[in-house]
Amino acid sequence: MTLVSEMLKRLARTRQVFIATRSPYMVDCFDLDNIVVAEASDGATTLRNLPRAQYQQWLDDAWLCQISGSCRISG
């Protein structure tokens, strides 16, 4: 995961890069300022930055989602 994230960071120096992942490992490879959370609700998708205080809880929820296989994460 680290190798992939470093390659993406290098690419992002000269281009805009979007990554969609449910992996808490991938998310943890990037600075919080570079993470945008996408949530779907009632047929609409919202994008938002995660407040620093909520980041750890969101990451914990993502980790539990991966273990349980029932990924319905909300920020």
Secondary structure as UniProt FT lines:
FT   HELIX           2..12
FT   TURN            13..14
FT   HELIX           24..27
FT   TURN            28..29
FT   HELIX           32..34
FT   STRAND          36..41
FT   TURN            42..43
FT   STRAND          44..49
FT   HELIX           52..68
//
